[in-house]
Amino acid sequence: MTQSTAPTSTAPTASSPFHVYDTTLRDGAQQEGINLSVADKLTIAPMLDELGVGFIEGGWPGAVPKDTEFFRRAAKELDLRNAELAAFGATRKVGVRAADDPQVRALLDSEAPVVTLVAKFDVRHVERALRTTPDEGLAMIADTVTLLRQEGRRVFVDAEHFFDGYRYDAAFARSAVLTAFGAGAEVVALCDTNGGMLPDWVREIVQEVRAAAGPDALLGMHAHNDSGCAVANTLAAVDAGCMHVQGTVNGYGERTGNADLLSVVANLELKLGRQVLARHADAPGGLPELTRIAHAISELTNISPFARQPYVGASAFAHKAGLHASAIKVDPDLYQHADPELVGNDMRMLVSDMAGRASIELKGRQLGIDLAEHPDVLSRVMHRIKDAEAGGYTYEAADASFELVLVEELEGARPAYFRVESWRAIVERNGGRGTPATAEATVKLHAGGERIVTTGEGNGPVNALDHALRTALGRVYPELAEFELIDFKVRILDQMQGTDAVTRVLIESTDGQTSWSTVGVGPNLIEASWEALTDSAIWGLRHHGVAPR
């Protein structure tokens, strides 16, 4: 795919270092709903290293006990090939010698080779938050950087509230930058802490700071996403001369998050032709691992992956409209800005009521079924899908159910793993409000040449049905023990019908290696769930190569 050429940059010379600095373990961990343990951080750090970032900010030792523990264990347990660990902390306190400040001493005790200091670069914060003078604010920066440099540490300075401070009092903000560099800071990262900047504002200010600091000063960008421009602001800063970018995996962070480092590096490498991720000889790393690592970290943070996340989201290269599919069939580049394989993702064809023959054919090809050889089947599937979606089904998020439709049309029937005789579910509560209800389900089916009747209990009727179905089939198909239901979504269709509305259920299952989704629609939640549950069992057994018994 031909990429657009990069604009002329005012950055330092080509031989200057370029830093990719990840702050997922500290700044990202401030996101609502994220609570990383020391073990989580020790698991995520090697993933970031494998990706090829140059620096991993591990946390704030001395201020956060588990971050102190992280650095203690990291020194013994982590073997990083591409990245260096950075300890985050603040400059000395007002009126205290840097050598006597316990927080500064904790940074040294962490044994991290890099220390990133946060300092006030907005004079209003110096005067109102620190309650001191501008001169003391500058001295706090100079004294702390000098001490850390004397102790042999590489020092980066996070210029907190820099852009807002620069717009209020540019002279102080510039003085703070020059003070940090003069004391020996290797990097000064300009922070859009409140996240309210726009790309043109960032570009203009960085250019002015670059002119004041000189061509050899290593400026960085740390953007928050409150204006929705964190990635764009980071790229604008690079274009204006920054050679150090900070961000978090998946854009984690407080409020609306930080710049998504994955989008930043993908844009820098694929769009601007700049190799910014390290490539270790013994490990592949780099952009091809982007999607895998993004999703693996999502699992550890327990934050569901964002399907529409650029580059790595499940929908990033998903195509739904028939017009798009027809063009993609001729040339995928016609409707994609980049090759998804370059970032470890896949192109997906979504099958819906908007789908034409090309969409169905391409989706079948992705599933290993060449429908071009079966034009009559292709027509039947297309009409069947459109009719089903008119009745409430959706196949764009239920690939497994769609595949079973294809198999049924090709082979005349679904794999006959079992035949259902009947099922029922009962919810009962003995007592008044506050007394927990119990659910019980009974399933009668035929499999393996026998009639099987089982009962299952659960914390709800669907859970009870799931247990009963697994118990019944498990006698004949022990492979089912590997399957697990991991997500359950309910959508009420035709809400104006109230309790008489049609219900759609989407179920996601996994065997620990692969996940698959199935859909069920019915006049009530239980019936829709049963359809999705049985589809899930059939698809899972088929893809494990299990023959009907």
VODOBA-767374 format. One record per residue (C-alpha): residue number from 1; z, x, y. Coordinates in Angstrom, 3 decimals. Example, Ala and Ser with C-alpha at 12.3 -4.5 7.8 and 13.67 -1.06 7.14 Angstrom:
2
SITE   nr         Z         X         Y
SITE    1     7.800    12.300    -4.500
SITE    2     7.140    13.670    -1.060
END
This chain:
549
SITE   nr         Z         X         Y
SITE    1     0.000     0.000     0.000
SITE    2    -0.904     1.322     3.418
SITE    3     2.073     1.571     5.712
SITE    4     1.995     1.388     9.495
SITE    5     2.254     4.710    11.263
SITE    6     5.506     5.676    12.897
SITE    7     5.758     5.665    16.691
SITE    8     6.284     8.899    18.540
SITE    9     9.977     9.800    18.428
SITE   10    12.130    11.688    20.865
SITE   11    14.349    12.957    18.035
SITE   12    15.334    16.611    17.614
SITE   13    12.970    18.983    15.863
SITE   14    11.797    18.320    12.299
SITE   15    14.085    21.026    10.979
SITE   16    17.181    19.215    12.252
SITE   17    19.404    17.648     9.554
SITE   18    19.292    13.890     8.993
SITE   19    22.521    12.253     7.862
SITE   20    22.872     9.048     5.860
SITE   21    26.541     8.126     6.129
SITE   22    27.937     5.296     4.018
SITE   23    31.094     3.512     5.099
SITE   24    31.235     0.758     2.460
SITE   25    34.601     1.917     1.123
SITE   26    36.282     1.591     4.512
SITE   27    34.346    -0.482     7.038
SITE   28    32.718    -2.606     4.341
SITE   29    36.085    -3.254     2.709
SITE   30    37.201    -5.004     5.908
SITE   31    34.988    -7.968     5.047
SITE   32    36.781   -11.226     4.438
SITE   33    37.105   -11.709     0.690
SITE   34    36.752    -8.036    -0.275
SITE   35    39.764    -6.169    -1.604
SITE   36    38.844    -2.863    -3.230
SITE   37    41.344    -1.147    -5.469
SITE   38    41.487     2.630    -5.840
SITE   39    39.727     2.238    -9.185
SITE   40    36.984     0.177    -7.516
SITE   41    36.432     2.878    -4.926
SITE   42    36.304     5.593    -7.570
SITE   43    33.653     3.540    -9.383
SITE   44    31.544     2.777    -6.314
SITE   45    31.536     6.326    -4.893
SITE   46    29.406     7.798    -7.736
SITE   47    26.908     4.961    -7.265
SITE   48    26.533     5.849    -3.601
SITE   49    26.179     9.492    -4.569
SITE   50    23.487     8.591    -7.089
SITE   51    21.627     6.649    -4.415
SITE   52    21.464     9.835    -2.394
SITE   53    23.610     9.244     0.688
SITE   54    24.852    12.403     2.353
SITE   55    28.361    11.248     3.214
SITE   56    30.786     8.707     1.770
SITE   57    33.626     7.546     3.982
SITE   58    36.498     6.976     1.573
SITE   59    39.071     5.365     3.825
SITE   60    41.948     6.120     6.184
SITE   61    44.478     8.407     4.470
SITE   62    47.931     8.280     5.972
SITE   63    47.402     4.806     7.400
SITE   64    46.465     2.971     4.188
SITE   65    48.468     4.004     1.092
SITE   66    45.724     3.257    -1.403
SITE   67    43.286     5.347     0.662
SITE   68    45.721     8.247     0.490
SITE   69    45.774     7.744    -3.282
SITE   70    41.972     7.544    -3.379
SITE   71    41.543    10.977    -1.814
SITE   72    44.217    12.439    -4.087
SITE   73    42.418    11.194    -7.173
SITE   74    38.914    11.794    -5.836
SITE   75    39.572    15.523    -5.575
SITE   76    40.194    15.608    -9.322
SITE   77    38.050    12.796   -10.692
SITE   78    34.830    12.711    -8.681
SITE   79    31.934    15.096    -9.237
SITE   80    29.578    14.280    -6.375
SITE   81    26.161    15.911    -6.389
SITE   82    24.583    14.642    -3.199
SITE   83    27.382    13.405    -0.973
SITE   84    30.470    14.797     0.719
SITE   85    33.612    12.734     1.141
SITE   86    34.714    11.906     4.663
SITE   87    38.233    10.886     5.649
SITE   88    38.471     8.445     8.545
SITE   89    41.233     8.512    11.130
SITE   90    42.093     8.378    14.799
SITE   91    42.546    11.043    17.438
SITE   92    46.086    12.121    18.260
SITE   93    48.390     9.665    19.936
SITE   94    48.975     9.608    23.675
SITE   95    51.250    12.454    24.763
SITE   96    51.552    14.014    21.294
SITE   97    50.216    17.408    20.225
SITE   98    47.480    17.035    17.636
SITE   99    49.290    19.438    15.303
SITE  100    52.410    17.244    15.472
SITE  101    50.700    13.913    14.868
SITE  102    51.416    12.743    11.295
SITE  103    48.189    10.741    11.177
SITE  104    46.143    13.818    12.011
SITE  105    48.120    15.828     9.461
SITE  106    47.315    13.190     6.814
SITE  107    43.617    13.746     7.469
SITE  108    44.044    17.434     6.702
SITE  109    46.194    16.695     3.664
SITE  110    43.403    14.509     2.214
SITE  111    41.422    17.717     1.607
SITE  112    38.236    15.883     2.567
SITE  113    35.627    18.377     3.775
SITE  114    34.556    15.990     6.547
SITE  115    36.826    14.157     8.967
SITE  116    35.498    11.268    11.025
SITE  117    37.600    10.568    14.097
SITE  118    37.497     7.259    15.898
SITE  119    38.028     7.629    19.641
SITE  120    37.908     5.360    22.679
SITE  121    34.668     5.798    24.620
SITE  122    35.123     2.711    26.779
SITE  123    37.374     3.503    29.728
SITE  124    38.715    -0.054    29.675
SITE  125    40.093     0.545    26.173
SITE  126    41.628     3.830    27.302
SITE  127    43.390     2.208    30.220
SITE  128    44.279    -1.187    28.710
SITE  129    44.653    -0.576    24.975
SITE  130    45.965     3.018    24.990
SITE  131    47.615     2.517    28.400
SITE  132    46.819     6.001    29.577
SITE  133    44.511     7.785    31.989
SITE  134    40.840     8.652    31.457
SITE  135    41.733    12.369    31.528
SITE  136    44.284    11.892    28.722
SITE  137    41.709     9.914    26.758
SITE  138    39.313    12.867    26.937
SITE  139    42.102    15.310    26.077
SITE  140    42.956    13.312    22.951
SITE  141    39.388    13.789    21.742
SITE  142    39.228    17.486    22.599
SITE  143    42.628    18.405    21.152
SITE  144    42.086    16.641    17.819
SITE  145    38.544    17.897    17.264
SITE  146    39.630    21.449    18.123
SITE  147    42.522    21.400    15.650
SITE  148    40.429    20.029    12.802
SITE  149    37.692    22.570    13.437
SITE  150    40.258    25.370    13.425
SITE  151    41.416    24.082    10.029
SITE  152    37.879    24.433     8.687
SITE  153    36.823    20.784     8.669
SITE  154    33.458    19.390     9.637
SITE  155    34.208    16.835    12.347
SITE  156    32.248    13.682    13.138
SITE  157    33.366    11.472    16.023
SITE  158    32.900     7.703    16.007
SITE  159    32.460     6.717    19.643
SITE  160    34.172     3.338    19.470
SITE  161    32.857     0.616    21.813
SITE  162    30.387     3.175    23.132
SITE  163    27.551     0.882    24.212
SITE  164    29.740    -1.693    25.930
SITE  165    31.670     1.164    27.532
SITE  166    28.472     2.879    28.682
SITE  167    27.224    -0.282    30.364
SITE  168    30.568    -0.625    32.142
SITE  169    31.169     3.016    33.099
SITE  170    28.375     5.353    31.993
SITE  171    29.994     8.424    33.553
SITE  172    33.123     8.206    31.392
SITE  173    31.182     7.457    28.210
SITE  174    28.913    10.460    28.831
SITE  175    31.920    12.661    29.568
SITE  176    33.520    11.629    26.287
SITE  177    30.332    12.548    24.366
SITE  178    30.146    15.966    26.042
SITE  179    33.877    16.524    25.472
SITE  180    33.531    15.847    21.745
SITE  181    30.564    18.187    21.373
SITE  182    32.240    20.814    23.538
SITE  183    35.308    20.830    21.260
SITE  184    33.140    21.425    18.198
SITE  185    32.207    17.990    16.860
SITE  186    29.139    18.173    14.654
SITE  187    28.159    14.534    15.185
SITE  188    28.944    11.902    17.760
SITE  189    28.108     8.484    16.338
SITE  190    27.503     5.906    19.066
SITE  191    29.150     2.657    18.001
SITE  192    28.118    -0.869    18.838
SITE  193    31.573    -2.003    17.793
SITE  194    31.264    -5.554    19.087
SITE  195    27.742    -5.839    17.645
SITE  196    26.231    -7.411    20.746
SITE  197    23.478    -4.943    21.617
SITE  198    19.720    -5.495    21.415
SITE  199    17.188    -2.837    20.321
SITE  200    15.737    -2.144    23.775
SITE  201    19.224    -1.686    25.240
SITE  202    20.156     0.709    22.445
SITE  203    16.956     2.726    22.806
SITE  204    17.383     3.128    26.559
SITE  205    21.018     4.210    26.354
SITE  206    20.450     6.656    23.485
SITE  207    17.600     8.271    25.400
SITE  208    19.871     8.757    28.408
SITE  209    22.648    10.221    26.255
SITE  210    20.145    12.475    24.489
SITE  211    19.015    13.823    27.869
SITE  212    22.624    14.475    28.915
SITE  213    23.759    16.048    25.625
SITE  214    20.706    18.222    25.116
SITE  215    18.047    18.400    22.393
SITE  216    20.281    20.027    19.763
SITE  217    23.175    17.539    19.923
SITE  218    23.409    15.498    16.717
SITE  219    23.802    11.875    17.781
SITE  220    24.446     9.035    15.342
SITE  221    24.350     5.245    15.288
SITE  222    27.009     2.873    13.954
SITE  223    25.944    -0.757    14.413
SITE  224    27.633    -4.058    13.727
SITE  225    25.577    -7.180    13.170
SITE  226    27.067    -9.791    15.501
SITE  227    23.745   -10.233    17.323
SITE  228    21.786   -10.102    14.064
SITE  229    20.218    -6.816    15.177
SITE  230    22.243    -4.139    13.371
SITE  231    19.343    -2.778    11.321
SITE  232    16.895    -3.060    14.228
SITE  233    19.385    -1.379    16.558
SITE  234    19.862     1.463    14.084
SITE  235    16.105     2.031    13.822
SITE  236    15.792     1.892    17.620
SITE  237    18.504     4.545    17.897
SITE  238    16.661     6.780    15.417
SITE  239    13.460     6.349    17.390
SITE  240    15.350     7.383    20.527
SITE  241    16.755    10.537    18.959
SITE  242    19.657     9.763    16.594
SITE  243    19.665    11.791    13.388
SITE  244    22.740    10.272    11.772
SITE  245    22.881     6.639    10.608
SITE  246    25.942     4.765     9.401
SITE  247    26.093     1.506     7.494
SITE  248    27.375    -0.287     4.437
SITE  249    25.805    -1.395     1.183
SITE  250    24.662    -5.031     1.442
SITE  251    25.772    -5.080     5.083
SITE  252    29.439    -5.616     4.213
SITE  253    31.945    -5.524     7.064
SITE  254    34.215    -7.622     9.212
SITE  255    32.878   -10.645    11.088
SITE  256    29.091   -10.662    10.482
SITE  257    29.092    -7.221     8.894
SITE  258    27.666    -3.774     9.560
SITE  259    24.113    -2.519     9.450
SITE  260    22.836    -2.901     5.896
SITE  261    22.357     0.732     4.936
SITE  262    19.945    -0.254     2.155
SITE  263    17.533    -1.863     4.621
SITE  264    17.938     1.061     7.013
SITE  265    17.030     3.746     4.483
SITE  266    14.230     1.661     2.947
SITE  267    12.667     1.199     6.377
SITE  268    13.067     4.853     7.261
SITE  269    11.465     6.034     4.026
SITE  270     8.813     3.367     3.395
SITE  271     7.842     2.422     6.939
SITE  272     8.473     5.607     8.900
SITE  273     7.763     8.141     6.178
SITE  274    11.055    10.007     6.533
SITE  275    12.808    11.154     3.364
SITE  276    16.455    10.620     4.203
SITE  277    18.024    10.141     0.766
SITE  278    18.902    13.208    -1.283
SITE  279    17.166    13.709    -4.632
SITE  280    19.182    15.704    -7.155
SITE  281    17.106    17.512    -9.771
SITE  282    19.158    16.126   -12.669
SITE  283    19.285    12.512   -11.491
SITE  284    16.511    10.187   -10.267
SITE  285    18.407     8.406    -7.468
SITE  286    16.659     7.396    -4.287
SITE  287    14.925     4.133    -3.450
SITE  288    14.007     3.145    -7.037
SITE  289    17.744     2.674    -7.678
SITE  290    18.285     0.570    -4.542
SITE  291    18.292    -2.880    -6.156
SITE  292    20.313    -1.898    -9.208
SITE  293    23.020    -0.224    -7.137
SITE  294    23.140    -3.085    -4.630
SITE  295    23.785    -5.593    -7.418
SITE  296    26.231    -3.343    -9.274
SITE  297    28.344    -2.992    -6.137
SITE  298    28.151    -6.760    -5.622
SITE  299    29.743    -7.178    -9.033
SITE  300    32.588    -4.820    -8.138
SITE  301    33.253    -6.463    -4.775
SITE  302    33.005    -9.912    -6.397
SITE  303    30.657   -10.989    -3.609
SITE  304    27.604   -12.802    -4.964
SITE  305    24.325   -11.013    -4.179
SITE  306    22.473   -12.539    -1.232
SITE  307    19.165   -13.739    -2.702
SITE  308    17.282   -13.376     0.602
SITE  309    18.567    -9.882     1.380
SITE  310    15.637    -7.661     2.419
SITE  311    14.244    -5.321    -0.236
SITE  312    16.932    -5.888    -2.905
SITE  313    17.486    -9.654    -2.931
SITE  314    16.245   -11.782    -5.819
SITE  315    14.021   -13.675    -3.358
SITE  316    12.827   -10.618    -1.417
SITE  317     9.519   -10.598    -3.285
SITE  318     9.511   -14.179    -4.574
SITE  319     6.469   -16.366    -3.886
SITE  320     6.439   -20.125    -4.090
SITE  321     3.431   -21.656    -2.365
SITE  322     0.244   -22.057    -4.370
SITE  323    -1.799   -20.526    -1.548
SITE  324     0.267   -17.342    -1.730
SITE  325    -0.048   -17.208    -5.489
SITE  326    -3.821   -17.487    -5.380
SITE  327    -3.998   -14.509    -3.018
SITE  328    -1.434   -12.500    -4.988
SITE  329    -3.496   -13.012    -8.116
SITE  330    -6.306   -11.139    -6.357
SITE  331    -4.165    -8.486    -4.650
SITE  332    -0.315    -8.530    -4.487
SITE  333    -0.360    -6.524    -1.238
SITE  334    -1.901    -9.486     0.582
SITE  335     1.476   -11.249     0.745
SITE  336     3.972    -8.399     0.329
SITE  337     5.028    -5.881     2.942
SITE  338     5.937    -3.260     0.310
SITE  339     5.665    -2.625    -3.402
SITE  340     8.892    -4.066    -4.901
SITE  341     8.937    -1.384    -7.596
SITE  342     9.537     1.248    -4.909
SITE  343    13.016    -0.202    -4.377
SITE  344    13.652    -1.161    -7.987
SITE  345    12.925    -4.849    -7.461
SITE  346    10.336    -7.192    -8.985
SITE  347     7.798    -9.625    -7.690
SITE  348     8.689   -13.149    -8.809
SITE  349     6.540   -16.238    -8.926
SITE  350     8.552   -19.383    -8.268
SITE  351     7.436   -22.486   -10.082
SITE  352     7.908   -25.671    -8.057
SITE  353     6.118   -28.796    -6.928
SITE  354     4.282   -26.542    -4.462
SITE  355     2.871   -24.468    -7.321
SITE  356    -0.812   -24.426    -8.198
SITE  357    -2.594   -23.081   -11.252
SITE  358    -2.316   -19.490    -9.986
SITE  359     1.477   -19.732    -9.645
SITE  360     1.871   -21.084   -13.170
SITE  361    -0.511   -18.498   -14.595
SITE  362     1.206   -15.579   -12.863
SITE  363     4.646   -16.818   -13.888
SITE  364     3.491   -17.130   -17.464
SITE  365     2.127   -13.594   -17.366
SITE  366     5.507   -12.334   -16.122
SITE  367     7.074   -14.008   -19.158
SITE  368     4.544   -12.411   -21.513
SITE  369     2.401   -15.532   -21.949
SITE  370    -1.269   -15.316   -20.905
SITE  371    -2.166   -18.867   -19.929
SITE  372    -5.681   -17.818   -18.890
SITE  373    -6.495   -17.988   -22.592
SITE  374    -5.156   -21.554   -22.770
SITE  375    -6.629   -23.504   -19.797
SITE  376    -5.683   -26.865   -21.333
SITE  377    -2.054   -25.738   -21.647
SITE  378    -2.121   -24.444   -18.073
SITE  379    -3.193   -27.865   -16.798
SITE  380    -0.560   -29.697   -18.842
SITE  381     2.203   -27.365   -17.688
SITE  382     1.170   -27.683   -14.040
SITE  383     1.258   -31.482   -14.134
SITE  384     4.450   -31.537   -16.169
SITE  385     6.231   -29.267   -13.703
SITE  386     5.140   -31.330   -10.716
SITE  387     6.262   -34.560   -12.401
SITE  388     9.582   -33.041   -13.448
SITE  389    10.328   -31.730    -9.968
SITE  390     9.537   -35.144    -8.534
SITE  391    12.305   -36.397   -10.812
SITE  392    14.850   -33.873    -9.563
SITE  393    14.255   -30.745   -11.655
SITE  394    13.830   -27.342   -10.043
SITE  395    12.367   -24.412   -11.924
SITE  396    12.259   -21.766    -9.217
SITE  397    15.896   -20.942   -10.011
SITE  398    15.684   -21.744   -13.742
SITE  399    13.239   -19.324   -15.329
SITE  400    14.647   -19.884   -18.806
SITE  401    14.037   -23.652   -18.709
SITE  402    10.521   -23.055   -17.399
SITE  403     9.803   -20.648   -20.231
SITE  404    10.937   -23.263   -22.735
SITE  405     8.481   -25.720   -21.169
SITE  406     5.689   -23.174   -21.688
SITE  407     6.734   -22.572   -25.293
SITE  408     6.861   -26.307   -25.974
SITE  409     3.363   -26.849   -24.580
SITE  410     1.949   -23.844   -26.438
SITE  411     3.627   -24.423   -29.778
SITE  412     4.090   -28.178   -29.710
SITE  413     7.888   -28.054   -29.830
SITE  414    10.875   -25.962   -28.871
SITE  415    12.416   -23.663   -31.487
SITE  416    14.364   -25.922   -33.878
SITE  417    17.658   -24.068   -33.899
SITE  418    19.589   -27.329   -34.195
SITE  419    19.215   -31.088   -34.017
SITE  420    21.759   -33.043   -32.034
SITE  421    23.080   -36.208   -33.613
SITE  422    25.515   -37.168   -30.856
SITE  423    28.041   -35.845   -28.373
SITE  424    30.787   -37.284   -26.236
SITE  425    33.336   -36.061   -23.700
SITE  426    36.661   -37.592   -22.775
SITE  427    38.901   -36.840   -19.800
SITE  428    42.451   -38.111   -20.053
SITE  429    45.552   -37.898   -17.888
SITE  430    48.969   -39.076   -18.915
SITE  431    51.131   -39.534   -15.869
SITE  432    50.713   -39.950   -12.177
SITE  433    49.099   -37.885    -9.455
SITE  434    49.752   -34.179    -9.892
SITE  435    49.802   -34.383   -13.683
SITE  436    46.981   -32.181   -15.036
SITE  437    44.170   -33.962   -16.863
SITE  438    42.889   -32.780   -20.228
SITE  439    39.288   -32.792   -21.464
SITE  440    38.037   -33.044   -25.017
SITE  441    34.477   -33.099   -26.365
SITE  442    33.051   -33.834   -29.797
SITE  443    29.625   -32.598   -30.877
SITE  444    27.752   -33.689   -34.016
SITE  445    24.638   -31.694   -34.906
SITE  446    22.575   -30.356   -37.778
SITE  447    21.941   -26.608   -38.170
SITE  448    21.529   -24.207   -41.053
SITE  449    20.992   -27.081   -43.481
SITE  450    24.335   -28.719   -42.815
SITE  451    25.872   -31.419   -40.656
SITE  452    28.475   -29.952   -38.330
SITE  453    31.117   -31.862   -36.400
SITE  454    33.326   -29.956   -33.980
SITE  455    35.757   -30.713   -31.204
SITE  456    36.378   -28.547   -28.160
SITE  457    38.952   -28.647   -25.394
SITE  458    38.588   -27.346   -21.853
SITE  459    39.741   -27.631   -18.279
SITE  460    36.984   -30.175   -17.660
SITE  461    34.404   -32.169   -19.609
SITE  462    31.632   -29.581   -19.193
SITE  463    33.918   -26.754   -20.259
SITE  464    34.991   -28.799   -23.288
SITE  465    31.353   -29.532   -24.211
SITE  466    30.503   -25.860   -23.877
SITE  467    33.344   -24.909   -26.243
SITE  468    32.389   -27.606   -28.753
SITE  469    28.706   -26.591   -28.761
SITE  470    29.542   -22.912   -29.183
SITE  471    31.974   -23.648   -32.003
SITE  472    29.432   -25.787   -33.828
SITE  473    26.510   -23.388   -33.493
SITE  474    28.640   -20.296   -33.972
SITE  475    29.032   -21.128   -37.676
SITE  476    25.274   -20.694   -38.131
SITE  477    24.397   -18.393   -35.237
SITE  478    27.189   -15.838   -34.691
SITE  479    24.975   -14.231   -32.012
SITE  480    26.218   -16.942   -29.636
SITE  481    29.520   -15.089   -29.376
SITE  482    27.736   -12.612   -27.076
SITE  483    26.734   -15.335   -24.604
SITE  484    28.885   -16.272   -21.631
SITE  485    28.474   -18.890   -18.914
SITE  486    28.879   -17.096   -15.582
SITE  487    27.772   -19.602   -12.945
SITE  488    27.631   -23.379   -12.648
SITE  489    26.065   -25.236    -9.718
SITE  490    25.925   -28.981    -9.142
SITE  491    23.628   -30.774    -6.718
SITE  492    23.806   -34.504    -6.088
SITE  493    20.304   -35.882    -5.480
SITE  494    19.625   -39.095    -3.579
SITE  495    23.063   -39.014    -2.012
SITE  496    22.444   -42.388    -0.372
SITE  497    22.832   -43.881    -3.869
SITE  498    26.504   -42.818    -3.898
SITE  499    28.041   -42.718    -7.361
SITE  500    24.742   -43.946    -8.824
SITE  501    22.879   -40.818    -7.620
SITE  502    20.978   -38.464    -9.914
SITE  503    22.721   -35.146   -10.631
SITE  504    21.134   -31.716   -11.090
SITE  505    22.976   -28.846   -12.763
SITE  506    22.007   -25.168   -12.777
SITE  507    23.728   -22.906   -15.302
SITE  508    23.540   -19.119   -15.416
SITE  509    24.429   -17.344   -18.656
SITE  510    24.576   -13.715   -19.730
SITE  511    24.785   -11.593   -22.862
SITE  512    26.184    -8.640   -20.938
SITE  513    22.742    -7.112   -20.447
SITE  514    20.496    -9.938   -19.254
SITE  515    21.185   -13.144   -17.373
SITE  516    19.179   -16.364   -17.515
SITE  517    19.285   -19.724   -15.762
SITE  518    18.641   -23.223   -17.042
SITE  519    18.462   -26.628   -15.395
SITE  520    19.460   -30.114   -16.416
SITE  521    19.020   -33.454   -14.644
SITE  522    20.625   -36.752   -15.538
SITE  523    22.267   -39.885   -14.232
SITE  524    25.652   -38.165   -14.417
SITE  525    27.138   -34.686   -14.333
SITE  526    27.943   -34.570   -18.064
SITE  527    24.435   -35.479   -19.236
SITE  528    22.795   -33.014   -16.870
SITE  529    25.194   -30.288   -17.952
SITE  530    24.529   -30.926   -21.640
SITE  531    20.786   -30.453   -21.131
SITE  532    21.330   -27.153   -19.289
SITE  533    23.834   -25.955   -21.917
SITE  534    21.520   -26.624   -24.856
SITE  535    18.558   -24.999   -23.058
SITE  536    20.717   -21.937   -22.442
SITE  537    21.645   -21.629   -26.125
SITE  538    18.023   -22.042   -27.263
SITE  539    16.664   -19.493   -24.798
SITE  540    19.372   -16.971   -25.601
SITE  541    18.828   -17.187   -29.353
SITE  542    15.057   -16.956   -28.973
SITE  543    15.268   -13.851   -26.790
SITE  544    17.632   -12.213   -29.237
SITE  545    14.939   -12.556   -31.886
SITE  546    16.991   -15.027   -33.907
SITE  547    14.967   -17.278   -36.205
SITE  548    15.968   -20.932   -36.685
SITE  549    18.195   -21.369   -39.739
END
